[in-house]
Amino acid sequence: MNQTRPTDNPYLLLTPGPLTTSPTVREAMLRDWCTWDRDYNELVQAIRQKLVRLATSQVEDYTSVLIQGSGSFCVEAVVSSAIPADGKLLVLTNGAYGDRIVEMAQIHGIPTEVIDFGEVTKADAEALEQKLAADATITHVAVVHSETTTGMLNPIKEIGEVAKKYGKVYIVDAMSSFGGIPMDAAELSIDFLISSANKCIQGVPGFGFVIAKTSALIKCKGIARTLSLDLYSQWKTMEEQNGKWRYTSPTHVVRAFYQALIELEAEGGVEKRYERYQRNQQLLAEGMERIGFRILLPKESQSPFITSFYYPESEAFTFAQLYERLKQAGFVIYPGKISQADTFRIGNIGEVYPEDIERLITAMENNRFWLE
């Protein structure tokens, strides 16, 4: 499915999203849509159905709802709509995105407990069990699946098993993993799975979505602490008005996302995309190590989506200079986001193929200015 790099794209986005999209996804945005039109609303319904089928084999137990804004809007919609006034949230954190869930809950005045594993250690189901055994007032458990702060992949299956053992509602931020790694929400005991259009499904920014166990979503009625992020009301409107959004939807982005879903199917589904991402990450890690870079995380913690690398041990190195040189060579990478060490990050999701990673390694090798 690889395509020649389009001339209107001056560089490849090696980031965890927004990411490089296909020409056909971008072309899908070239017509206008009416938010009240039946054709558009039926498109929304088709997307909702496709998302549920991607998320689980138990489609009769799950539903989906789309929400305007970035993925964080969807996370906040769940946090502020799913936890009742007498509820209490426990968040397992090991990076900036887990910390963001905590901040959201605190802003909404939701009682919150935190198990902080630091930035380079996986979330641990045993620690969760100890906490739940000691505090019966906790009602909801949340964790980030792929923590893009570092590239960490957290063990959501084991965490879900413990959460359900104690009868808790389980929330998973699968922002940069859904669509790029096989998972079944029902088998993982997930009640609310959250992701975004511009991640592994390879659409463009503008909306996110929540795939929820229908029985859990129904219980959200009347809980919402905001108007525009009322998860239940957004879902109810889409259900009763055939895909209609409560407020103006990002029509062009929605159409592009539908095209991205079609292209995911054409690639062979999530399994085949996962294989490509895995191969990309393997080539990236091996190539960077070969030319002298050290990877932050051990292999057993590493996701196939984004990888963190230590700065070279040289006073001549600056990330800004590396960034500019690689941008001139046709690649854009990410700065680091952890406090413990100086790092930068390289993503390998989106319309990115092994030959692109090989070109990146060559460009990186040719631009090691700190060795000059």
Protein Blocks (a to p, Z undefined) as FASTA:
>chain_A
ZZcddfklmbdcdbebiadddfklmmmmmpccdfkbmklmmmmmmmmmmmmmmmpmblml
pccdddeddfklmmmmmmmmmmcfkbccdddddbjklmmmmmmmmmnopacddddebjmb
ccdfklmmmmmmmmmkbmbdcddfbdcknopacdfklmmmmmmmnopacdddfklmgopa
ccdfklnopabdcddfklmnopaehiacddddfklmmmmgokacbfklmmklmmmmmmmn
gopafbdcdfklmmmmmmmmmmmmmnnpjmlmmmmmmmmmmmmmmmmmmnopacfbafkl
pcckbccddddddfkbcfklmmmmmmmnopacdddfbfkbccddddfedjddfklmmmmm
mmmmmmmmklZZ
